[in-house]
Amino acid sequence: MKRSTFIQTSLGIVAAVALSFGATSVQANNTTHSLFGIDVSSYQGYVTWSSVKANGASWAFARAVEGTASVDSDFSGNMSRGKGAGMQMGAYDFCYPAEGCPSLQAAHFWSVAGGTISGSDGKSLMPMADCEEFTGIGCSEGSYTQWYLDWSADLKTHTSLTLRPVIYVSACNASYLNSNISSMGAWIADYNGESLYTGNPWTTCCGDCRWGSTSCNNNTWTYWQVSSSGSIGGVSGACDFDAYNGTLSELISWQGV
């Protein structure tokens, strides 16, 4: 994700995951508990999604908007070409709680991304709120947790689809949230060097887990951002590498719209 203020203590970007994943090695690893995906924004420029798919990624998220005004210039193309290549595609909103009410940001996000979140195309994933800004809370929510819960609730008012939004946050920044956030799926960033196929994100700041277990190496997560320096065919330069905590059929049945 875009990280204007993303801070995660005691973490390194591990060179071992910054490599090109060939289709053969990915197929071999798909027998384990996680499913490989990526997330992108306009920072990656034009993405050749057929190559991303051929190199082993099954799903991806693309940034749609930031705050109440910005629109990612590559969002529409990423969603249409990604789905056309056979990828499961999700949209995310880089949120700014200090900007004001979550209803305004949810409405802006839906105005841009809503048309790409379909209950009939078989390729749409649940939307995600990108939680990286901790510079204050606008409106009257009183806590970051309530702001994001209200964002989720406000988003649902724009559609008859049954949505189960997820929230992206680093393992350490989850300390800004409380356990009420557990009603949203957990997308955790932790660059801990573990294999995206067999590891998990709760090895750093594990006491900050708001989704259940507070012990390290627990399995209470939906997505995991493994690295911001991954390299894969179809993307020029680095992109984020991610894992889904399950199989492709589970992704489609649980996180699919």
LINHU-V161961 format. One record per backbone hydrogen bond with DSSP energy under -0.5 kcal/mol. CO is the residue of the C=O (numbers start at 0). NH is the residue of the N-H. E is the energy in kcal/mol with one decimal. If there is no record, write none. Layout:
co = [CO;CO]
nh = [NH;NH]
e = [E;E]
This chain:
co = [4;7;11;13;14;16;18;18;19;21;22;23;24;25;27;28;34;35;35;36;37;38;39;40;41;43;46;47;47;48;49;50;51;52;57;58;59;60;61;63;64;65;65;69;71;73;74;75;76;77;78;79;80;81;82;86;87;88;89;90;91;91;91;92;92;93;95;96;96;100;100;101;102;103;104;105;106;107;108;108;109;112;112;113;115;122;123;126;127;127;128;128;129;129;131;135;137;142;143;144;145;146;147;148;149;150;151;152;153;154;155;160;164;165;166;167;168;169;171;172;173;177;178;179;180;184;184;185;185;185;186;187;187;188;189;190;194;196;196;200;200;201;204;205;214;218;221;222;223;223;224;226;229;231;233;234;238;239;240;240;241;242;243;243;246;247;248;249;249;250;250;254]
nh = [6;10;13;16;17;18;20;230;21;25;26;27;28;29;30;31;243;57;58;241;60;239;62;43;44;235;48;50;51;52;53;54;56;55;87;37;89;39;91;71;93;68;69;65;74;77;78;79;80;81;82;83;84;86;85;88;59;124;61;127;63;64;93;94;129;66;98;99;137;103;104;105;106;107;108;109;110;111;111;112;113;115;116;116;117;88;256;165;92;129;130;167;94;131;133;137;140;146;147;148;149;150;151;152;153;154;155;156;156;157;158;162;184;128;186;130;188;173;174;175;176;180;181;182;183;166;186;187;221;222;168;189;224;170;191;11;198;32;33;202;203;216;207;208;217;220;244;187;225;242;189;240;238;234;47;236;229;38;225;226;36;223;34;245;250;251;252;253;254;254;255;125]
e = [-0.6;-0.9;-0.6;-1.4;-1.2;-1.5;-0.5;-0.7;-0.8;-1.9;-2.4;-1.9;-1.8;-1.3;-0.8;-2.1;-2.1;-2.3;-0.7;-2.8;-1.5;-1.1;-1.9;-1.8;-1.1;-0.6;-1.2;-0.8;-1.7;-2.6;-2.1;-1.7;-1.8;-1.8;-2.0;-1.5;-2.3;-2.6;-2.0;-2.9;-2.4;-0.9;-1.1;-1.2;-1.5;-2.5;-2.5;-2.3;-2.6;-2.2;-2.2;-2.0;-1.5;-2.5;-1.6;-0.6;-2.3;-2.5;-2.4;-1.9;-2.9;-0.9;-0.5;-1.0;-3.1;-2.2;-1.9;-0.9;-3.0;-0.8;-1.2;-3.0;-2.1;-2.0;-2.5;-2.6;-2.1;-1.2;-0.6;-3.5;-2.1;-2.1;-0.6;-1.1;-1.0;-3.3;-2.5;-2.0;-2.4;-0.6;-0.8;-2.8;-1.6;-0.9;-0.5;-0.5;-0.8;-2.1;-2.4;-2.3;-2.5;-2.1;-2.3;-2.4;-3.2;-2.3;-1.7;-0.7;-0.8;-1.7;-1.2;-0.9;-1.6;-2.5;-2.6;-2.4;-1.6;-1.2;-1.5;-2.1;-1.7;-2.2;-1.7;-1.2;-2.5;-2.6;-0.6;-0.6;-2.9;-2.2;-2.4;-0.6;-2.4;-2.4;-1.7;-0.9;-3.0;-0.6;-0.9;-1.4;-0.8;-3.1;-2.5;-1.5;-0.7;-1.6;-2.7;-2.3;-0.8;-2.2;-1.9;-2.3;-1.9;-1.8;-2.7;-0.6;-2.1;-1.2;-2.2;-1.4;-2.1;-2.1;-2.0;-2.3;-2.4;-2.4;-2.1;-2.5;-0.6;-1.8;-0.9;-2.4]
